[in-house]
């Protein structure tokens, strides 16, 4: 059973940066695709970025050029570096894991089996 915990959220001014971490226990993330999602209250959960087990990366159009996903297998952790943050990036961010060795990943919630509890990101002056 994979357990995921996000960290790194907080309050940042517009234009600032945050790095979210998704730490895993109970399994080695090498064999998982990892996705980052965000969900505002009353709205559907949307994919932000994902990384396949072979390190293929994908981004939503709204974050391309600003966010970077990466993994550190030695630390069993996946990161989401978020730069040039905007007020509209404010919401709760979740990471999720899917056990697959496929070279691609999906940014659809149904693709993932395990989820973290989320971390709040607030972009405000």
DRENTORKOL-3810 file (N, C-alpha, C; in nm, 4 decimals):
REM DRENTORKOL-3810
@n.u->0.0842; n.v->-0.1186; n.w->0.0000; ca.u->0.0000; ca.v->0.0000; ca.w->0.0000; c.u->0.0885; c.v->0.1245; c.w->0.0000
@n.u->0.0666; n.v->0.2088; n.w->-0.0982; ca.u->0.1454; ca.v->0.3312; ca.w->-0.1088; c.u->0.0792; c.v->0.4407; c.w->-0.0258
@n.u->0.1594; n.v->0.5104; n.w->0.0516; ca.u->0.1112; ca.v->0.6266; ca.w->0.1251; c.u->0.1877; c.v->0.7483; c.w->0.0770
@n.u->0.1144; n.v->0.8535; n.w->0.0454; ca.u->0.1736; ca.v->0.9758; ca.w->-0.0080; c.u->0.1448; c.v->1.0921; c.w->0.0859
@n.u->0.2427; n.v->1.1782; n.w->0.1010; ca.u->0.2238; ca.v->1.2978; ca.w->0.1828; c.u->0.2843; c.v->1.4163; c.w->0.1088
@n.u->0.2022; n.v->1.5182; n.w->0.0869; ca.u->0.2507; ca.v->1.6404; ca.w->0.0234; c.u->0.3009; c.v->1.7388; c.w->0.1289
@n.u->0.3955; n.v->1.8215; n.w->0.0890; ca.u->0.4433; ca.v->1.9292; ca.w->0.1752; c.u->0.4965; c.v->2.0410; c.w->0.0876
@n.u->0.5225; n.v->2.1565; n.w->0.1488; ca.u->0.5803; ca.v->2.2674; ca.w->0.0755; c.u->0.4831; c.v->2.3771; c.w->0.0384
@n.u->0.3548; n.v->2.3550; n.w->0.0658; ca.u->0.2583; ca.v->2.4595; ca.w->0.0368; c.u->0.2727; c.v->2.5763; c.w->0.1331
@n.u->0.2008; n.v->2.6829; n.w->0.1035; ca.u->0.2058; ca.v->2.7993; ca.w->0.1906; c.u->0.1562; c.v->2.9230; c.w->0.1203
@n.u->0.1879; n.v->3.0363; n.w->0.1792; ca.u->0.1476; ca.v->3.1661; ca.w->0.1257; c.u->0.2661; c.v->3.2300; c.w->0.0544
@n.u->0.2446; n.v->3.2760; n.w->-0.0665; ca.u->0.3506; ca.v->3.3393; ca.w->-0.1444; c.u->0.2911; c.v->3.4554; c.w->-0.2229
@n.u->0.3711; n.v->3.5550; n.w->-0.2489; ca.u->0.3246; ca.v->3.6699; ca.w->-0.3268; c.u->0.3219; c.v->3.6355; c.w->-0.4756
@n.u->0.2387; n.v->3.7032; n.w->-0.5511; ca.u->0.2394; ca.v->3.6827; ca.w->-0.6968; c.u->0.3794; c.v->3.7027; c.w->-0.7538
@n.u->0.4161; n.v->3.6112; n.w->-0.8445; ca.u->0.5499; ca.v->3.6124; ca.w->-0.9014; c.u->0.6499; c.v->3.5300; c.w->-0.8238
@n.u->0.6101; n.v->3.4847; n.w->-0.7065; ca.u->0.6995; ca.v->3.4060; ca.w->-0.6224; c.u->0.7035; c.v->3.2595; c.w->-0.6613
@n.u->0.7771; n.v->3.1827; n.w->-0.5813; ca.u->0.7976; ca.v->3.0402; ca.w->-0.6104; c.u->0.7719; c.v->2.9557; c.w->-0.4865
@n.u->0.7316; n.v->2.8332; n.w->-0.5115; ca.u->0.7199; ca.v->2.7303; ca.w->-0.4089; c.u->0.7635; c.v->2.5980; c.w->-0.4700
@n.u->0.8139; n.v->2.5107; n.w->-0.3866; ca.u->0.8416; ca.v->2.3742; ca.w->-0.4314; c.u->0.7620; c.v->2.2776; c.w->-0.3459
@n.u->0.6717; n.v->2.2079; n.w->-0.4110; ca.u->0.5932; ca.v->2.1052; ca.w->-0.3431; c.u->0.6671; c.v->1.9723; c.w->-0.3491
@n.u->0.6556; n.v->1.8968; n.w->-0.2424; ca.u->0.7139; ca.v->1.7632; ca.w->-0.2364; c.u->0.6039; c.v->1.6601; c.w->-0.2155
@n.u->0.6227; n.v->1.5453; n.w->-0.2748; ca.u->0.5321; ca.v->1.4314; ca.w->-0.2566; c.u->0.6191; c.v->1.3143; c.w->-0.2129
@n.u->0.6166; n.v->1.2869; n.w->-0.0846; ca.u->0.6986; ca.v->1.1797; ca.w->-0.0289; c.u->0.6166; c.v->1.0525; c.w->-0.0163
@n.u->0.6763; n.v->0.9415; n.w->-0.0548; ca.u->0.6050; ca.v->0.8138; ca.w->-0.0543; c.u->0.6646; c.v->0.7166; c.w->0.0464
@n.u->0.5791; n.v->0.6325; n.w->0.1007; ca.u->0.6223; ca.v->0.5206; ca.w->0.1838; c.u->0.5408; c.v->0.3994; c.w->0.1441
@n.u->0.5940; n.v->0.2816; n.w->0.1715; ca.u->0.5236; ca.v->0.1585; ca.w->0.1403; c.u->0.5501; c.v->0.1046; c.w->0.0021
@n.u->0.6196; n.v->0.1800; n.w->-0.0806; ca.u->0.6516; ca.v->0.1347; ca.w->-0.2157; c.u->0.7606; c.v->0.2235; c.w->-0.2734
@n.u->0.8249; n.v->0.1712; n.w->-0.3769; ca.u->0.9286; ca.v->0.2474; ca.w->-0.4458; c.u->0.8663; c.v->0.3184; c.w->-0.5642
@n.u->0.8823; n.v->0.4509; n.w->-0.5655; ca.u->0.8160; ca.v->0.5293; ca.w->-0.6694; c.u->0.8730; c.v->0.5087; c.w->-0.8090
@n.u->0.9877; n.v->0.4402; n.w->-0.8197; ca.u->1.0464; ca.v->0.4130; ca.w->-0.9510; c.u->0.9449; c.v->0.3488; c.w->-1.0450
@n.u->0.8530; n.v->0.2694; n.w->-0.9887; ca.u->0.7616; ca.v->0.1908; ca.w->-1.0701; c.u->0.6233; c.v->0.2536; c.w->-1.0802
@n.u->0.6150; n.v->0.3819; n.w->-1.0479; ca.u->0.4875; ca.v->0.4507; ca.w->-1.0479; c.u->0.4925; c.v->0.5755; c.w->-1.1345
@n.u->0.3821; n.v->0.6022; n.w->-1.1996; ca.u->0.3602; ca.v->0.7352; ca.w->-1.2555; c.u->0.3039; c.v->0.8221; c.w->-1.1434
@n.u->0.3488; n.v->0.9453; n.w->-1.1383; ca.u->0.3042; ca.v->1.0380; ca.w->-1.0347; c.u->0.2400; c.v->1.1599; c.w->-1.1003
@n.u->0.1268; n.v->1.1962; n.w->-1.0481; ca.u->0.0576; ca.v->1.3140; ca.w->-1.0991; c.u->0.0379; c.v->1.4179; c.w->-0.9902
@n.u->0.0380; n.v->1.5423; n.w->-1.0304; ca.u->-0.0001; ca.v->1.6528; ca.w->-0.9421; c.u->-0.1327; c.v->1.7092; c.w->-0.9930
@n.u->-0.2234; n.v->1.7290; n.w->-0.8988; ca.u->-0.3554; ca.v->1.7795; ca.w->-0.9312; c.u->-0.3868; c.v->1.8973; c.w->-0.8396
@n.u->-0.4852; n.v->1.9749; n.w->-0.8782; ca.u->-0.5332; ca.v->2.0797; ca.w->-0.7889; c.u->-0.6844; c.v->2.0878; c.w->-0.7994
@n.u->-0.7438; n.v->2.1292; n.w->-0.6884; ca.u->-0.8891; ca.v->2.1319; ca.w->-0.6813; c.u->-0.9341; c.v->2.2473; c.w->-0.5938
@n.u->-1.0119; n.v->2.3343; n.w->-0.6518; ca.u->-1.0713; ca.v->2.4439; ca.w->-0.5764; c.u->-1.2034; c.v->2.3966; c.w->-0.5168
@n.u->-1.2490; n.v->2.4569; n.w->-0.4083; ca.u->-1.3748; ca.v->2.4156; ca.w->-0.3463; c.u->-1.4905; c.v->2.4195; c.w->-0.4456
@n.u->-1.5645; n.v->2.3101; n.w->-0.4526; ca.u->-1.6796; ca.v->2.3036; ca.w->-0.5403; c.u->-1.6489; c.v->2.2807; c.w->-0.6863
@n.u->-1.5207; n.v->2.2598; n.w->-0.7174; ca.u->-1.4829; ca.v->2.2386; ca.w->-0.8570; c.u->-1.4174; c.v->2.1025; c.w->-0.8738
@n.u->-1.4078; n.v->2.0587; n.w->-0.9976; ca.u->-1.3484; ca.v->1.9278; ca.w->-1.0232; c.u->-1.1967; c.v->1.9332; c.w->-1.0075
@n.u->-1.1420; n.v->1.8166; n.w->-0.9765; ca.u->-0.9982; ca.v->1.8054; ca.w->-0.9618; c.u->-0.9348; c.v->1.8035; c.w->-1.1005
@n.u->-0.8336; n.v->1.8862; n.w->-1.1201; ca.u->-0.7701; ca.v->1.8988; ca.w->-1.2514; c.u->-0.6221; c.v->1.8653; c.w->-1.2456
@n.u->-0.5747; n.v->1.8005; n.w->-1.3525; ca.u->-0.4337; ca.v->1.7668; ca.w->-1.3605; c.u->-0.3473; c.v->1.8881; c.w->-1.3871
@n.u->-0.2359; n.v->1.8939; n.w->-1.3176; ca.u->-0.1397; ca.v->2.0026; ca.w->-1.3343; c.u->-0.0174; c.v->1.9529; c.w->-1.4100
@n.u->0.0322; n.v->1.8371; n.w->-1.3680; ca.u->0.1521; ca.v->1.7809; ca.w->-1.4289; c.u->0.1613; c.v->1.6347; c.w->-1.3910
@n.u->0.2345; n.v->1.5575; n.w->-1.4700; ca.u->0.2616; ca.v->1.4190; ca.w->-1.4320; c.u->0.3977; c.v->1.3782; c.w->-1.4861
@n.u->0.4515; n.v->1.2731; n.w->-1.4237; ca.u->0.5804; ca.v->1.2180; ca.w->-1.4649; c.u->0.5676; c.v->1.0667; c.w->-1.4683
@n.u->0.6092; n.v->1.0080; n.w->-1.5783; ca.u->0.5988; ca.v->0.8634; ca.w->-1.5928; c.u->0.7136; c.v->0.7948; c.w->-1.5195
@n.u->0.7073; n.v->0.6618; n.w->-1.5121; ca.u->0.8139; ca.v->0.5868; ca.w->-1.4459; c.u->0.9448; c.v->0.5982; c.w->-1.5224
@n.u->0.9379; n.v->0.6341; n.w->-1.6509; ca.u->1.0595; ca.v->0.6551; ca.w->-1.7297; c.u->1.0911; c.v->0.8030; c.w->-1.7464
@n.u->1.0299; n.v->0.8861; n.w->-1.6596; ca.u->1.0580; ca.v->1.0302; ca.w->-1.6506; c.u->1.0062; c.v->1.1131; c.w->-1.7674
@n.u->0.9093; n.v->1.0605; n.w->-1.8417; ca.u->0.8384; ca.v->1.1457; ca.w->-1.9349; c.u->0.7524; c.v->1.2441; c.w->-1.8567
@n.u->0.7488; n.v->1.3694; n.w->-1.8997; ca.u->0.6749; ca.v->1.4702; ca.w->-1.8238; c.u->0.5690; c.v->1.5377; c.w->-1.9104
@n.u->0.4609; n.v->1.5792; n.w->-1.8448; ca.u->0.3501; ca.v->1.6433; ca.w->-1.9133; c.u->0.2981; c.v->1.7557; c.w->-1.8240
@n.u->0.2488; n.v->1.8610; n.w->-1.8892; ca.u->0.2006; ca.v->1.9770; ca.w->-1.8144; c.u->0.0698; c.v->2.0275; c.w->-1.8724
@n.u->-0.0133; n.v->2.0786; n.w->-1.7850; ca.u->-0.1320; ca.v->2.1493; ca.w->-1.8311; c.u->-0.0874; c.v->2.2794; c.w->-1.8968
@n.u->-0.1640; n.v->2.3242; n.w->-1.9946; ca.u->-0.1279; ca.v->2.4472; ca.w->-2.0663; c.u->-0.1148; c.v->2.5659; c.w->-1.9712
@n.u->-0.1953; n.v->2.5662; n.w->-1.8672; ca.u->-0.1972; ca.v->2.6798; ca.w->-1.7753; c.u->-0.0695; c.v->2.6941; c.w->-1.6932
@n.u->0.0124; n.v->2.5882; n.w->-1.6884; ca.u->0.1342; ca.v->2.5936; ca.w->-1.6060; c.u->0.2615; c.v->2.5722; c.w->-1.6862
@n.u->0.2488; n.v->2.5447; n.w->-1.8155; ca.u->0.3680; ca.v->2.5226; ca.w->-1.8988; c.u->0.4608; c.v->2.6425; c.w->-1.8934
@n.u->0.5891; n.v->2.6130; n.w->-1.8754; ca.u->0.6878; ca.v->2.7199; ca.w->-1.8679; c.u->0.7046; c.v->2.7781; c.w->-1.7293
@n.u->0.6131; n.v->2.7438; n.w->-1.6385; ca.u->0.6217; ca.v->2.7965; ca.w->-1.5013; c.u->0.6474; c.v->2.6860; c.w->-1.3988
@n.u->0.5914; n.v->2.5687; n.w->-1.4217; ca.u->0.6038; ca.v->2.4567; ca.w->-1.3280; c.u->0.6953; c.v->2.3505; c.w->-1.3874
@n.u->0.7686; n.v->2.2825; n.w->-1.2997; ca.u->0.8552; ca.v->2.1734; ca.w->-1.3409; c.u->0.8390; c.v->2.0574; c.w->-1.2446
@n.u->0.8111; n.v->1.9397; n.w->-1.3000; ca.u->0.7987; ca.v->1.8193; ca.w->-1.2185; c.u->0.9276; c.v->1.7388; c.w->-1.2295
@n.u->0.9669; n.v->1.6778; n.w->-1.1191; ca.u->1.0882; ca.v->1.5960; ca.w->-1.1191; c.u->1.0770; c.v->1.4918; c.w->-1.0090
@n.u->1.1636; n.v->1.3918; n.w->-1.0162; ca.u->1.1618; ca.v->1.2905; ca.w->-0.9111; c.u->1.3032; c.v->1.2651; c.w->-0.8622
@n.u->1.3139; n.v->1.2290; n.w->-0.7351; ca.u->1.4403; ca.v->1.1868; ca.w->-0.6745; c.u->1.4155; c.v->1.0477; c.w->-0.6201
@n.u->1.4569; n.v->0.9480; n.w->-0.6958; ca.u->1.4285; ca.v->0.8106; ca.w->-0.6565; c.u->1.5000; c.v->0.7728; c.w->-0.5269
@n.u->1.6158; n.v->0.8308; n.w->-0.5036; ca.u->1.6890; ca.v->0.7997; ca.w->-0.3804; c.u->1.6103; c.v->0.8438; c.w->-0.2571
@n.u->1.5344; n.v->0.9524; n.w->-0.2726; ca.u->1.4537; ca.v->1.0030; ca.w->-0.1612; c.u->1.3090; c.v->0.9578; c.w->-0.1706
@n.u->1.2771; n.v->0.8826; n.w->-0.2766; ca.u->1.1398; ca.v->0.8357; ca.w->-0.2961; c.u->1.0411; c.v->0.9519; c.w->-0.2929
@n.u->1.0779; n.v->1.0573; n.w->-0.3618; ca.u->1.0009; ca.v->1.1817; ca.w->-0.3573; c.u->0.9892; c.v->1.2406; c.w->-0.4975
@n.u->0.8737; n.v->1.2980; n.w->-0.5242; ca.u->0.8510; ca.v->1.3720; ca.w->-0.6481; c.u->0.8267; c.v->1.5173; c.w->-0.6108
@n.u->0.8793; n.v->1.6064; n.w->-0.6918; ca.u->0.8698; ca.v->1.7498; ca.w->-0.6644; c.u->0.7903; c.v->1.8209; c.w->-0.7728
@n.u->0.7310; n.v->1.9313; n.w->-0.7339; ca.u->0.6694; ca.v->2.0226; ca.w->-0.8300; c.u->0.7226; c.v->2.1616; c.w->-0.7992
@n.u->0.8151; n.v->2.2071; n.w->-0.8825; ca.u->0.8686; ca.v->2.3418; ca.w->-0.8673; c.u->0.7742; c.v->2.4380; c.w->-0.9370
@n.u->0.7252; n.v->2.5350; n.w->-0.8625; ca.u->0.6266; ca.v->2.6290; ca.w->-0.9155; c.u->0.6858; c.v->2.7694; c.w->-0.9117
@n.u->0.7071; n.v->2.8250; n.w->-1.0282; ca.u->0.7618; ca.v->2.9612; ca.w->-1.0405; c.u->0.6580; c.v->3.0543; c.w->-1.1007
@n.u->0.6837; n.v->3.1834; n.w->-1.0895; ca.u->0.5939; ca.v->3.2859; ca.w->-1.1464; c.u->0.4496; c.v->3.2596; c.w->-1.1062
@n.u->0.4295; n.v->3.2356; n.w->-0.9794; ca.u->0.2951; ca.v->3.2003; ca.w->-0.9321; c.u->0.1972; c.v->3.3155; c.w->-0.9474
@n.u->0.0742; n.v->3.2783; n.w->-0.9765; ca.u->-0.0338; ca.v->3.3742; ca.w->-0.9992; c.u->-0.1449; c.v->3.3507; c.w->-0.8970
@n.u->-0.2251; n.v->3.4510; n.w->-0.8698; ca.u->-0.3365; ca.v->3.4310; ca.w->-0.7762; c.u->-0.4273; c.v->3.3151; c.w->-0.8163
@n.u->-0.4433; n.v->3.2932; n.w->-0.9452; ca.u->-0.5294; ca.v->3.1831; ca.w->-0.9905; c.u->-0.4693; c.v->3.0458; c.w->-0.9658
@n.u->-0.3458; n.v->3.0381; n.w->-0.9217; ca.u->-0.2858; ca.v->2.9103; ca.w->-0.8822; c.u->-0.3253; c.v->2.8715; c.w->-0.7393
@n.u->-0.3959; n.v->2.9590; n.w->-0.6716; ca.u->-0.4365; ca.v->2.9343; ca.w->-0.5335; c.u->-0.5382; c.v->2.8221; c.w->-0.5263
@n.u->-0.5063; n.v->2.7175; n.w->-0.4527; ca.u->-0.5980; ca.v->2.6080; ca.w->-0.4277; c.u->-0.5220; c.v->2.4990; c.w->-0.3524
@n.u->-0.5868; n.v->2.3846; n.w->-0.3329; ca.u->-0.5213; ca.v->2.2698; ca.w->-0.2713; c.u->-0.4591; c.v->2.1829; c.w->-0.3802
@n.u->-0.3356; n.v->2.1417; n.w->-0.3563; ca.u->-0.2623; ca.v->2.0586; ca.w->-0.4502; c.u->-0.2467; c.v->1.9176; c.w->-0.3935
@n.u->-0.2694; n.v->1.8189; n.w->-0.4791; ca.u->-0.2615; ca.v->1.6793; ca.w->-0.4409; c.u->-0.1619; c.v->1.6070; c.w->-0.5313
@n.u->-0.0908; n.v->1.5100; n.w->-0.4741; ca.u->-0.0147; ca.v->1.4194; ca.w->-0.5597; c.u->-0.0829; c.v->1.2831; c.w->-0.5567
@n.u->-0.0594; n.v->1.2074; n.w->-0.6624; ca.u->-0.1224; ca.v->1.0774; ca.w->-0.6781; c.u->-0.0260; c.v->0.9829; c.w->-0.7483
@n.u->-0.0413; n.v->0.8535; n.w->-0.7228; ca.u->0.0473; ca.v->0.7524; ca.w->-0.7790; c.u->-0.0308; c.v->0.6440; c.w->-0.8502
@n.u->0.0242; n.v->0.6009; n.w->-0.9633; ca.u->-0.0342; ca.v->0.4916; ca.w->-1.0408; c.u->0.0753; c.v->0.3890; c.w->-1.0688
@n.u->0.0535; n.v->0.2624; n.w->-1.0297; ca.u->0.1547; ca.v->0.1596; ca.w->-1.0550; c.u->0.1582; c.v->0.1206; c.w->-1.2018
@n.u->0.2573; n.v->0.1697; n.w->-1.2745; ca.u->0.2670; ca.v->0.1395; ca.w->-1.4173; c.u->0.4083; c.v->0.1629; c.w->-1.4651
@n.u->0.4496; n.v->0.0822; n.w->-1.5620; ca.u->0.5805; ca.v->0.1007; ca.w->-1.6253; c.u->0.5656; c.v->0.1570; c.w->-1.7659
@n.u->0.4441; n.v->0.1993; n.w->-1.7989; ca.u->0.4241; ca.v->0.2583; ca.w->-1.9309; c.u->0.5046; c.v->0.3877; c.w->-1.9409
@n.u->0.5520; n.v->0.4208; n.w->-2.0606; ca.u->0.6372; ca.v->0.5391; ca.w->-2.0770; c.u->0.5608; c.v->0.6707; c.w->-2.0733
@n.u->0.4286; n.v->0.6621; n.w->-2.0532; ca.u->0.3497; ca.v->0.7834; ca.w->-2.0500; c.u->0.2740; c.v->0.7906; c.w->-1.9179
@n.u->0.2182; n.v->0.9070; n.w->-1.8910; ca.u->0.1313; ca.v->0.9219; ca.w->-1.7757; c.u->0.0109; c.v->1.0033; c.w->-1.8195
@n.u->-0.0901; n.v->1.0041; n.w->-1.7364; ca.u->-0.2131; ca.v->1.0749; ca.w->-1.7699; c.u->-0.2429; c.v->1.1786; c.w->-1.6634
@n.u->-0.3101; n.v->1.2827; n.w->-1.7029; ca.u->-0.3492; ca.v->1.3854; ca.w->-1.6064; c.u->-0.4991; c.v->1.3793; c.w->-1.5819
@n.u->-0.5475; n.v->1.2573; n.w->-1.5697; ca.u->-0.6870; ca.v->1.2341; ca.w->-1.5367; c.u->-0.6923; c.v->1.1634; c.w->-1.4024
@n.u->-0.7739; n.v->1.2088; n.w->-1.3102; ca.u->-0.7768; ca.v->1.1476; ca.w->-1.1764; c.u->-0.8027; c.v->0.9981; c.w->-1.1756
@n.u->-0.8829; n.v->0.9478; n.w->-1.2711; ca.u->-0.9187; ca.v->0.8055; ca.w->-1.2696; c.u->-0.7969; c.v->0.7162; c.w->-1.2911
@n.u->-0.6895; n.v->0.7716; n.w->-1.3457; ca.u->-0.5694; ca.v->0.6936; ca.w->-1.3780; c.u->-0.4930; c.v->0.6516; c.w->-1.2532
@n.u->-0.5164; n.v->0.7200; n.w->-1.1410; ca.u->-0.4335; ca.v->0.7052; ca.w->-1.0220; c.u->-0.5065; c.v->0.6313; c.w->-0.9111
@n.u->-0.4296; n.v->0.5482; n.w->-0.8393; ca.u->-0.4872; ca.v->0.4637; ca.w->-0.7347; c.u->-0.4651; c.v->0.5182; c.w->-0.5940
@n.u->-0.3599; n.v->0.5948; n.w->-0.5755; ca.u->-0.3239; ca.v->0.6401; ca.w->-0.4414; c.u->-0.3119; c.v->0.7921; c.w->-0.4404
@n.u->-0.3599; n.v->0.8520; n.w->-0.3321; ca.u->-0.3641; ca.v->0.9966; ca.w->-0.3222; c.u->-0.3119; c.v->1.0439; c.w->-0.1874
@n.u->-0.2478; n.v->1.1593; n.w->-0.1892; ca.u->-0.2099; ca.v->1.2249; ca.w->-0.0646; c.u->-0.3230; c.v->1.3121; c.w->-0.0144
@n.u->-0.3114; n.v->1.3655; n.w->0.1077; ca.u->-0.4173; ca.v->1.4477; ca.w->0.1681; c.u->-0.4226; c.v->1.5900; c.w->0.1140
@n.u->-0.3179; n.v->1.6328; n.w->0.0436; ca.u->-0.3189; ca.v->1.7663; ca.w->-0.0148; c.u->-0.2427; c.v->1.8689; c.w->0.0672
@n.u->-0.2016; n.v->1.9757; n.w->-0.0014; ca.u->-0.1346; ca.v->2.0875; ca.w->0.0632; c.u->-0.1872; c.v->2.2172; c.w->0.0020
@n.u->-0.2114; n.v->2.3154; n.w->0.0873; ca.u->-0.2712; ca.v->2.4407; ca.w->0.0425; c.u->-0.1639; c.v->2.5340; c.w->-0.0139
@n.u->-0.1921; n.v->2.5888; n.w->-0.1305; ca.u->-0.1078; ca.v->2.6923; ca.w->-0.1897; c.u->-0.1920; c.v->2.8187; c.w->-0.2038
@n.u->-0.1418; n.v->2.9276; n.w->-0.1487; ca.u->-0.2120; ca.v->3.0557; ca.w->-0.1569; c.u->-0.1186; c.v->3.1595; c.w->-0.2160
@n.u->-0.1617; n.v->3.2196; n.w->-0.3259; ca.u->-0.0825; ca.v->3.3230; ca.w->-0.3922; c.u->-0.1572; c.v->3.4552; c.w->-0.3763
@n.u->-0.1022; n.v->3.5429; n.w->-0.2954; ca.u->-0.1716; ca.v->3.6660; ca.w->-0.2639; c.u->-0.0721; c.v->3.7705; c.w->-0.2162
@n.u->-0.1024; n.v->3.8942; n.w->-0.2454; ca.u->-0.0183; ca.v->4.0041; ca.w->-0.1963; c.u->-0.0747; c.v->4.0592; c.w->-0.0654
END
